[in-house]
């Protein structure tokens, strides 16, 4: 094998790939008919152009086999065929003569494997039949940690069968409908896939993603039983369960004067907030409006998710007296019956987010809506919007 020059190494890092297009047909045809390529192939006869056209058009149209074109600075250097065999892939690598035995084959093999990992959400095998006389290719697959397997195919008796198992990194799905959590999870896309549209939470999409867990951080919609029965679905609830099952946990806690709570990570079940507990973490509600508290809780939830994924946490049944909350109705946002500054302040801040009407007061035909409350000693500074009824 020739030594790589510095120019070769620079070129290797500039390799790009794309799925084969009609304009790539003749490049693939000419390389496939290269004498060295034909000598190392199953069928050593020259390929007829008309047969090639039929074959090529089939490969770029069907969605099972993959044909990738490799270029350097827009110059064709080779192609790879990945034939789908029951969701495993038989790989064939083709390189122009001037790029052989210079490390390009290894780079192309690595890029092809990475591409397959990106489009497959299950573990799979990569197989390769290599002609016993093709020393360069034999060395390539040996150095790439492929394992020699017993070749039982008499038709390919002059070929050595290589195999490598590709273990797909387990990923999880994070689901949220409140977009404030985008600020929390936006840098974690290497670990998680995200769903924030109701239409995307479906069996077809989840089958492609094949998640280890589905984490529901803040989801305003019903979770179908066919999802939580087939996947490990984990919900985060802002109470120390079983205390506080039900709706509007943040608002129900603050309206009761409860400023210390826990975030409970629970297994999704048919009964509301009744699933087994994976994990609990402390959360203070004493200061900040609802938006700020959701952000704070999101950062805690992110750490809880990472801990559950890392430790494969086993959930345990809930223990204690069950207390159920009701989701707050809009009429409860009025402040006229509150009798302390603290209660009015809490009412304003706990409703200062999307999903609830702001705290309000109706007086003499006008509606006063309050937000951005600050507690300064024994007074409240807040923004007010006034509308005539």
Buried (B, 14 or more C-beta within 10 A) or exposed (E): EEEBEEEBEEBBEEBEBEEBEEEBBEBBBEBBBBEEBBEBBEEEEEBEEEEBBEBBEEBBEEEEBBBBBBBBEEEBBBBBBBBBEEEBBBBBBBBBEEBBBBBBBBBBBEBBBEBBBEEBBEBBBBBBBBBEEBEBBBBBBBEBEBEEEEBEEEEBEEBBBBBBEBEBEEBBBBBBBBEBBEEBBEEEEEBBBBBBEEEBBEEEEBEEBBBBBBBBBBBEEEBEEEBBEEBBBBBBBBBBBBBBBBBBBBBBBBBEEBEEBBBBBBBBBEEEBBBEBBBBBEBEBEEBBBBBBBBBBBEBBBEBBBBBBEEEBEBEEBEEEEBEBEEBEEEBBBBEEBEEBEBBBBBBBBBBBEEBBBBBBEEEEEBBBBBEBEBEEEEBEBEEEEEEE
